[in-house]
Amino acid sequence: MRGLPANDPRIRFAQLLGMSDNISYNMAAAGFRVAKYVPYGPVREVLPYLIRRAQENTSAAGQMGRELKTIVAERARRKREK
């Protein structure tokens, strides 16, 4: 990624689980430090945050189909490995 060494301890990437997971999976596969975070707590408190994040991510609607396709492919891959 733009000349950054993948193992640079000063750099980490983090994304909300379910938002462009394919990007973080590919970065992790390339050796970068990647974390997925999951908000937790009472639904009443977490849901407004998740809605706000989805609204901020203007391309979220277009990504949903791609995310589902990625999940289905990964599930099939894991079944084949058994």
Residue pairs with C-beta under 8 A, 6 or more apart in sequence:
1 27
1 30
1 32
4 11
6 30
6 31
6 32
6 33
7 31
7 33
9 33
11 32
11 33
12 33
12 34
12 35
13 24
13 27
13 32
13 33
13 34
13 35
14 34
14 35
14 36
14 37
15 21
15 23
15 24
15 34
15 35
15 36
15 37
16 36
16 37
16 38
16 39
16 53
17 36
17 37
17 38
18 67
19 53
19 57
19 60
19 63
20 63
20 67
21 36
21 67
21 70
22 66
22 67
22 70
24 34
24 36
25 34
25 70
27 34
28 34
39 46
39 49
39 50
40 46
54 60
57 63
